[in-house]
Amino acid sequence: EMKPGEKTLAICFKAKIAGEVVQVPSDQIENAVYPRYLMEKKPLEIDLTSLPDAEDENSWTVGMKMISEALAKYYHPGVASGTIGHVSIFGLAPISLLMFLGNQLSNKVTTDLYQRHRSPEGWAWKTDGDTVKYKTQLLEPGDDKTKVAVVLSLSGPTSLESLPEDVRNHYSVYEITLDGITPNTGFLRKKEDLAGFQVAYQNLLGEIRSVHGAVGEVILFPAVPAPVAILCGRELLKKVHPAMKVYDLNKKKGGFSHILTIN
C-alpha cells in the first residue's frame, strides 16, 4: 500500500536537557508519521548529547556548528536534488538550539513537526479534545520604537518583572500566551494546536513590522515546547524578518541571559 509520495525523511535531534537525554524509539517514529513511511531505515540523527553543560557558552557555538554540518551533509543536498520531498522532525533539546535547527531548515520542502506526549507516551498527534487558542497582547509600550521584545508564555508563565531591567524600561514588550487556560507543559496535543500558534506568530511578526518598521533585531524570551521552538526559527525569512536574540532563564546567574542569535 506504500506510495512514493508518502515517504518522509525523519530527522531526530537530541541534546541534553538539564543533564538528561530522552531517546526517540523507532517504533514511535513510525507510528507518528503513519500513513507516511520512512525513506531511510534509520532517521537522520543529529546527536549533541556529547556536548558539555549547555550553560557553557562555548557549547552553544559548537552545537550550532554540529547542526549546520549535519544538515549540509545530507539534508540540504537531498532537498536541492529533489530526493527529499517531505521531512518529519523529532526534537528534544534546549529551546535555543531547537530554534537554530528550525532556522536552518528549508522552506522549499513540506515539513511536519512532532511533540513528545507523556500520557500515553508517544509522538503521534492526538485527535480528541478542544483545540488551543492563543492571544497576543502588548505588555509594555516602551519608550524607544526601535526596541522590541517578545515573550512566549506557553509552557509556563513569564512575568514582565522577571525580564532584564533594560527591557522593562525601554522596550515594547509583546506576549503570545494561551487564551483561557494557564500556560502548562502539556497544552500542545493536536496538530491544529501547532498550526494555531504559527498563525499567531506570523501575525505578531507582521504587527511588529507595521508598528515599528524594519527593526534589525527582536529580543525573544521563549517558554515553549520543542515543536514551537523549531517553528519559531523556521518561520523567519532572512530578508524579511528581524534577527531573533534568544534569551534563556539561567537560575545559576539569577535571571535571563542571551544565548544565541538566529536569522
C-alpha atoms as one frame of an Amber mdcrd trajectory, in Angstrom:
protein
   0.000   0.000   0.000   3.030   2.311   0.223   3.193   5.083  -2.356   6.292
   7.101  -3.365   4.611  10.384  -2.430   4.085   9.239   1.152   7.725   8.716
   2.103   9.358  11.069   4.572  12.826  11.760   5.890  12.779  11.569   9.685
  15.243  13.827  11.491  15.868  13.040  15.145  17.573  15.881  17.013  18.626
  15.323  20.602  20.770  17.043  23.202  20.973  17.068  26.964  18.215  18.900
  28.822  19.086  19.511  32.491  21.750  16.824  32.117  19.334  14.178  30.834
  18.813  12.602  27.398  15.486  11.240  26.151  15.613   8.641  23.384  13.150
   8.522  20.478  12.240   4.853  19.793  11.987   3.962  16.102   8.562   2.337
  16.525   7.188   5.585  17.960   8.569   7.498  14.971   6.939   5.072  12.525
   3.634   5.311  14.384   3.750   9.117  14.435   4.368   9.580  10.699   1.808
   6.978   9.533   0.363   6.825   6.847   3.702   8.139   5.645   6.694   5.812
   5.846  10.407   6.366   6.364  12.505   6.818   3.232  15.521   5.611   5.201
  15.523   2.670   7.602  17.032   4.846  10.291  16.286   8.551  10.843  18.904
  11.188  10.187  20.227  11.674  13.691  21.725  14.925  14.938  23.199  13.901
  18.267  24.516  16.648  20.518  24.434  14.600  23.717  28.244  14.629  23.891
  28.245  18.379  24.450  29.127  19.606  27.943  26.703  21.523  30.139  24.607
  23.814  27.907  25.276  26.709  30.256  28.827  26.728  28.916  28.781  29.460
  26.239  31.198  27.541  24.019  28.795  24.587  23.851  26.174  26.736  22.071
  28.690  27.622  19.342  29.794  24.007  18.976  26.165  22.861  18.916  25.217
  25.250  16.122  28.233  24.098  14.091  27.270  20.434  14.551  23.696  21.141
  13.424  24.847  23.036  10.316  27.350  20.340   9.366  24.825  17.514   9.791
  22.227  19.246   7.616  24.787  20.243   4.998  25.971  16.641   4.653  22.646
  15.025   3.803  19.555  17.203   4.201  20.359  20.235   2.017  21.757  18.199
  -0.928  18.648  15.978  -0.801  16.297  18.965  -0.821  18.205  20.626  -3.673
  18.160  17.470  -5.804  14.515  16.722  -5.095  15.196  13.334  -3.498  13.819
  14.654  -0.204  10.223  15.748  -0.673   8.938  15.584   2.892  10.573  15.837
   6.316   9.420  14.818   9.791  11.219  16.405  12.748  11.521  14.864  16.225
  13.443  17.138  18.568  14.347  17.089  22.259  16.969  19.702  23.084  17.368
  23.148  24.685  14.989  25.723  23.191  17.728  27.888  21.683  19.261  25.014
  19.717  15.815  23.892  18.542  15.217  27.395  17.183  18.564  27.366  15.406
  17.722  23.978  13.881  14.404  25.355  12.637  16.119  28.336  11.071  18.435
  26.010   9.135  15.564  24.031   7.598  14.403  24.739   4.067  11.028  26.342
   3.360  11.055  24.589  -0.029  10.064  21.176   1.353   6.965  20.219   3.358
   7.939  19.661   6.990   5.939  18.153   9.846   6.944  18.740  13.459   6.150
  16.339  16.282   5.676  16.663  20.017   6.559  14.077  22.660   3.498  13.185
  24.734   3.811  11.687  28.189   0.384  10.148  28.756   0.361   7.808  26.983
   3.979   8.092  25.900   4.492   8.606  22.188   4.904  11.141  19.382   1.702
  10.775  17.373  -0.539  13.840  17.436  -3.807  13.483  19.359  -7.138  13.967
  17.617  -9.500  14.342  20.587 -10.258  17.336  22.785 -10.537  21.055  22.175
  -8.106  22.995  20.044  -5.938  25.502  21.910  -6.474  29.221  21.297  -3.848
  31.938  21.613  -3.915  35.614  22.481  -1.387  38.322  21.715  -1.036  41.373
  23.910   1.223  44.347  24.475   2.626  44.092  27.995   4.698  47.273  27.863
   4.608  50.100  25.264   8.265  51.091  25.735   9.883  54.473  25.082  12.017
  53.543  22.049  10.200  52.488  18.880  13.247  50.613  17.575  13.469  48.305
  20.616  11.127  45.295  20.606  10.907  42.183  22.781   8.625  39.154  22.527
   7.616  36.862  25.379   6.222  33.413  24.559   4.384  32.240  27.685   3.160
  28.811  26.599   4.860  26.041  28.594   4.908  28.301  31.627   4.295  31.920
  32.646   6.944  34.626  32.204   6.247  37.795  34.143   7.228  41.258  32.959
   9.027  41.768  36.272  11.367  38.845  35.570  12.753  40.385  32.373  16.051
  42.319  32.347  15.733  45.892  33.644  16.721  47.476  30.328  13.947  45.566
  28.560  11.329  46.573  31.139  12.323  50.227  30.962  12.831  50.841  27.256
  11.393  48.033  25.089   7.938  47.466  23.662   7.164  44.008  25.057   4.664
  41.763  23.252   3.396  38.437  24.540   1.804  35.382  22.946   0.133  33.176
  25.536  -2.687  30.665  25.869  -6.209  32.053  25.774  -8.428  30.885  28.615
  -6.020  28.394  30.203  -2.894  28.679  32.324   0.404  28.101  30.459   1.491
  24.497  31.017   3.810  21.852  29.582   1.009  19.607  28.317  -1.069  22.059
  26.277   0.303  21.038  22.845  -1.656  17.888  21.952  -3.048  18.308  18.448
  -1.511  19.256  15.139  -4.074  22.065  14.987  -2.627  23.488  18.210   0.711
  23.983  16.478  -0.943  25.442  13.383  -2.784  27.947  15.561   0.474  29.153
  17.081   2.007  29.502  13.623  -0.772  31.920  12.654  -0.413  33.921  15.894
   3.379  34.109  15.491   3.219  35.262  11.869   0.578  37.849  12.754   2.788
  39.230  15.520   5.810  39.458  13.201   3.623  41.381  10.775   2.352  43.700
  13.512   5.896  44.431  14.681   6.919  45.371  11.149   3.808  47.542  10.750
   4.183  49.394  14.064   7.957  49.515  14.488   9.234  49.359  10.923  12.097
  47.161   9.762  13.800  46.736  13.153  17.119  44.930  12.981  16.543  42.580
  15.875  13.959  41.406  18.384  14.724  40.020  21.839  12.909  36.732  22.446
  12.041  35.140  25.805  10.597  31.692  24.987   8.881  29.220  27.315   7.688
  26.791  24.657   7.626  23.078  23.745  10.086  21.696  21.200   7.940  21.877
  18.013   7.040  25.504  18.725  10.723  26.360  19.176  11.594  24.744  15.837
   8.705  26.530  14.136   9.823  29.911  15.561  13.166  29.504  13.813  11.808
  28.061  10.582   9.220  30.806  10.060  11.858  33.549   9.989  12.716  34.726
   6.485  16.212  36.155   6.235  15.382  39.166   4.043  12.005  39.881   5.623
  12.103  39.301   9.365  14.450  40.682  12.034  17.140  38.681  13.772  15.997
  36.999  16.981  18.196  37.329  20.065  17.156  34.299  22.094  17.340  34.589
  25.881  17.107  31.791  28.430  16.444  31.794  32.164  19.709  30.891  33.883
  18.998  30.030  37.514  22.697  29.996  38.383  23.035  33.592  37.179  19.733
  34.628  38.710  17.972  35.796  35.558  17.755  35.790  31.783  20.879  35.805
  29.630  21.461  35.991  25.870  22.212  32.558  24.402  22.400  32.953  20.625
  21.041  34.967  17.699  19.267  33.447  14.698  18.298  34.770  11.260
